[in-house]
Amino acid sequence: MLLALVSRPVDRADEFLEKKYTTIVALKELSRDDSLELIQNLLSIRDVPRDLKNLIIDKSQGNPFYIEELVKSLIEQGSIVEDRQTWKFVGDIKNLTLPDTVEAVILNRIDRLDLLARDVIQVASVLGREFEEHLIKGIYPQPESVDTALRTLQNLDLIRQEKGRRQVNYAFKHIMTREAAYDTLAYAKRRDLHCRTGAYIETAMKNRREELLGLLSHHYFQGGDYEKALVYSVEAGDKARKVYANEEAIEFYTRAIEAYESLEKPVRRGKSRSRRR
């Protein structure tokens, strides 16, 4: 049996990476020829303007995800248009400015979304890389508008639909898209959405409570409800410990300690003030 795993570079070697039967293949950036081939495959363009080709290749430095997102961004800006089942560049290359990082490209794409789609992708980012359709509808203020926004995000290839046995699921096309959308949220709104998600799971999904203890721990901790975060973190840690998932158990117990310390801070401040008086 061959098992192929894809991941970002890791600081420490997990146990399986130290096995003799494990081979690590480090992916390198695309060559100029490979980058050009990717552009041509994405757009079905035979004659890519030389200046545009050089601009994209130099900016991307062989990063295929940057190239893909940049091409989509140029289409959304109207610089690349479809004509008779093919694509052509119609913009002014001299006045074309491209972001220097893939994160900036993604942010530009998010900024160009209509208000509804932008709001929904931000709310979805709180739910994680993957999220259930009924969950986002459960926490979004206008659930009847969610389907329209999700279709828009799918058409722009920002998210994809994954149909499961019990419900419809969605996933961000790339983890960086989710991270970029999450970072655009104001701190107060982010905390509110995390708490709202935890409350929805508690009530509407209570029959799956044991399965979702980890999510409850995460959302209440990120939402600043440290009392509930403490309870669910301990329960999630106990559950992980029983099945010998020791590293996961340690993470939950560490979060429980942090939640407890956060609860203690106001008490300590209050005692300090009373002593001064």
matplotlib code that plots the C-alpha trace (Angstrom):
import matplotlib.pyplot as plt

x = [0.0, 1.3, 0.2, 0.9, 0.5, 0.7, 1.6, 3.4, 6.9, 6.9, 9.3, 9.4, 9.3, 6.2, 6.7, 5.9, 8.5, 11.3, 10.4, 12.8, 10.1, 9.1, 10.4, 10.1, 9.7, 10.2, 8.3, 10.2, 8.9, 7.8, 10.3, 9.5, 8.4, 6.2, 4.7, 3.9, 2.3, 0.1, -1.0, -1.8, -3.7, -5.8, -6.7, -6.4, -4.3, -1.6, 0.0, 0.3, 1.6, 5.3, 5.1, 2.1, 3.9, 7.1, 5.1, 3.2, 6.2, 8.4, 5.8, 4.8, 8.4, 7.1, 4.3, 1.4, -1.3, -0.2, -0.4, -3.9, -5.2, -3.6, -5.2, -8.6, -8.1, -7.2, -10.4, -12.5, -10.9, -11.8, -8.2, -8.6, -11.9, -13.4, -13.9, -15.2, -14.4, -10.9, -9.3, -7.5, -5.8, -7.4, -5.9, -3.0, 0.1, 1.8, -0.8, -1.3, -0.1, 0.0, 0.2, 3.5, 2.2, -0.5, -2.1, -2.6, -4.1, -6.6, -7.5, -8.0, -10.4, -12.3, -12.5, -14.2, -17.0, -20.4, -21.4, -23.4, -20.8, -18.1, -20.1, -20.8, -17.2, -16.1, -18.7, -17.7, -14.0, -14.9, -16.2, -12.9, -11.5, -14.6, -18.1, -21.6, -24.3, -26.8, -24.3, -23.5, -27.3, -27.8, -25.5, -26.0, -28.5, -30.3, -30.2, -32.4, -29.6, -26.8, -27.5, -27.0, -23.7, -22.5, -23.2, -21.3, -18.3, -18.4, -18.5, -15.4, -13.7, -13.2, -15.1, -16.2, -19.2, -18.8, -22.0, -21.9, -24.4, -26.2, -25.7, -24.1, -20.6, -18.4, -14.7, -12.4, -10.4, -7.2, -6.4, -4.9, -8.3, -9.9, -7.1, -7.3, -11.1, -10.7, -8.1, -10.5, -13.0, -13.0, -11.9, -15.3, -17.3, -14.9, -15.5, -19.3, -19.4, -17.3, -19.7, -22.8, -21.4, -20.8, -24.4, -25.8, -23.9, -25.1, -28.8, -29.4, -26.7, -26.9, -27.4, -23.8, -22.4, -19.8, -18.6, -18.2, -16.6, -13.4, -15.3, -17.2, -13.9, -12.4, -15.3, -16.0, -12.3, -11.9, -15.1, -13.9, -16.5, -13.8, -16.2, -17.7, -14.3, -12.9, -15.7, -15.6, -11.8, -11.6, -14.3, -12.5, -9.2, -10.7, -12.3, -8.9, -7.1, -9.4, -8.5, -4.8, -4.7, -2.2, -1.0, -4.6, -5.4, -2.5, -3.7, -7.2, -5.9, -3.5, -6.4, -8.4, -5.6, -5.5, -9.3, -9.0, -6.3, -8.4, -11.3, -9.0, -7.6, -10.7, -10.8, -7.2, -7.7, -10.7, -8.8, -5.9, -8.2, -10.0, -6.6, -5.6, -8.8]
y = [0.0, 3.5, 6.4, 9.9, 12.8, 16.5, 19.2, 22.4, 22.3, 21.3, 22.4, 19.1, 15.6, 13.6, 10.0, 8.5, 10.8, 9.1, 5.7, 4.1, 3.4, 7.2, 9.2, 13.0, 14.7, 18.5, 20.3, 23.0, 26.1, 25.8, 26.6, 29.4, 26.9, 25.1, 28.4, 29.4, 26.0, 26.4, 29.9, 28.5, 25.5, 27.8, 30.2, 28.2, 31.0, 30.1, 33.5, 35.0, 38.6, 38.6, 41.5, 39.8, 36.5, 37.9, 40.0, 37.0, 34.6, 37.2, 38.0, 34.4, 33.1, 29.7, 29.5, 27.6, 28.8, 32.4, 32.0, 30.5, 33.1, 35.9, 34.7, 34.6, 38.1, 39.4, 37.8, 39.4, 42.8, 42.5, 42.5, 39.0, 38.3, 35.3, 35.7, 32.8, 30.1, 31.3, 34.0, 37.2, 40.0, 43.4, 45.5, 47.9, 46.1, 49.4, 50.5, 47.0, 46.6, 43.2, 42.3, 41.0, 38.1, 35.4, 36.7, 40.1, 38.6, 36.7, 39.8, 41.7, 39.0, 39.1, 42.9, 42.7, 40.5, 41.9, 42.7, 39.5, 37.1, 38.9, 38.7, 35.0, 34.1, 35.9, 34.0, 30.7, 31.4, 31.2, 27.7, 26.4, 25.0, 22.8, 23.6, 22.2, 24.0, 23.9, 25.3, 28.4, 28.9, 28.4, 31.3, 33.7, 36.5, 36.0, 32.3, 32.6, 34.6, 32.0, 29.8, 32.8, 33.8, 30.2, 29.8, 33.0, 31.8, 28.4, 30.1, 32.2, 29.0, 30.3, 27.4, 24.0, 21.8, 18.3, 16.3, 13.9, 11.2, 13.3, 16.9, 19.2, 20.3, 23.1, 23.6, 26.5, 25.8, 26.6, 27.1, 30.5, 31.7, 30.8, 32.5, 35.7, 35.9, 35.3, 38.1, 40.6, 40.2, 42.8, 41.3, 41.9, 40.4, 37.4, 36.6, 37.1, 34.6, 32.0, 32.3, 32.1, 29.0, 27.4, 28.2, 26.8, 23.5, 23.3, 23.6, 22.5, 19.8, 18.5, 15.0, 15.2, 16.7, 14.0, 14.1, 17.9, 18.5, 19.7, 22.3, 23.5, 23.9, 25.8, 28.2, 29.2, 29.7, 31.9, 33.7, 34.6, 32.5, 31.0, 29.3, 27.1, 26.8, 25.3, 22.8, 21.6, 21.6, 19.2, 17.0, 16.9, 16.2, 13.3, 11.9, 12.1, 10.5, 7.5, 6.6, 7.3, 10.4, 11.9, 14.9, 15.9, 15.5, 17.7, 20.4, 20.4, 20.3, 23.2, 25.2, 24.4, 25.8, 29.0, 29.3, 28.9, 31.5, 33.9, 33.5, 34.1, 37.4, 39.6, 38.0, 38.8, 42.4, 42.8, 41.6, 43.9, 46.9, 46.0, 45.8, 49.2, 50.7]
z = [0.0, -0.9, 1.2, -0.1, 2.3, 1.4, 4.0, 4.6, 5.9, 9.6, 12.3, 14.1, 12.6, 13.5, 14.5, 11.1, 9.4, 11.3, 10.0, 7.5, 5.0, 4.8, 1.9, 1.9, -1.5, -1.2, -3.9, -5.7, -7.5, -11.1, -13.8, -16.3, -18.9, -16.4, -15.2, -18.8, -19.5, -16.4, -17.6, -21.0, -19.5, -17.3, -20.1, -23.3, -24.7, -27.2, -27.6, -24.2, -24.5, -23.7, -21.2, -19.4, -19.4, -17.9, -15.3, -14.0, -14.0, -12.2, -9.6, -8.9, -8.6, -9.6, -7.1, -8.9, -6.4, -6.9, -10.7, -10.5, -8.1, -10.2, -13.4, -11.7, -10.4, -13.8, -15.2, -12.4, -13.1, -16.8, -17.9, -19.4, -21.2, -23.0, -26.7, -28.9, -26.4, -25.8, -23.6, -24.5, -22.7, -23.2, -20.5, -20.5, -19.3, -18.6, -16.0, -14.6, -11.0, -9.4, -5.7, -4.6, -2.4, -2.9, 0.3, -1.3, -4.4, -2.3, -0.3, -3.6, -4.8, -1.5, -1.6, -5.1, -3.9, -3.4, 0.1, 0.6, -0.7, 1.3, 4.5, 4.0, 3.3, 6.4, 8.5, 6.9, 7.7, 11.4, 10.9, 9.6, 6.4, 6.0, 7.1, 7.0, 5.1, 7.9, 10.3, 8.4, 7.8, 11.5, 12.6, 9.6, 10.3, 7.0, 6.3, 3.2, 1.5, 2.1, -0.9, -3.3, -1.7, -1.7, -5.4, -6.1, -4.1, -5.9, -9.3, -8.4, -7.3, -3.7, -2.1, -3.4, -2.5, -1.0, -0.6, 2.3, 3.3, 5.9, 4.7, 2.2, 3.2, 1.8, 1.9, 1.1, -2.1, -0.2, 3.4, 2.6, 1.3, 4.6, 6.6, 4.5, 5.0, 8.7, 9.1, 7.6, 10.4, 13.2, 16.5, 18.2, 15.3, 15.2, 18.9, 18.5, 15.6, 17.6, 20.5, 18.2, 16.6, 20.0, 21.0, 17.8, 18.2, 21.8, 20.9, 17.3, 17.2, 20.8, 19.6, 18.3, 21.5, 22.2, 18.6, 18.6, 22.0, 20.3, 18.2, 21.3, 23.1, 20.2, 19.5, 23.1, 23.7, 20.6, 21.5, 25.0, 26.9, 29.1, 31.5, 28.8, 27.1, 30.4, 30.7, 27.1, 26.9, 29.9, 28.5, 25.1, 26.7, 28.7, 25.5, 23.7, 26.6, 26.7, 23.1, 23.7, 21.5, 24.0, 22.0, 21.3, 25.0, 26.0, 23.6, 25.2, 28.7, 27.9, 26.6, 29.7, 31.9, 29.7, 30.0, 33.8, 34.0, 32.0, 34.4, 37.3, 36.0, 36.8, 40.3, 41.0, 39.8, 42.0, 45.1, 44.3, 44.1, 47.4, 49.2, 48.0, 49.4]

ax = plt.figure().add_subplot(projection="3d")
ax.plot(x, y, z, "-o")
ax.set_aspect("equal")
plt.show()
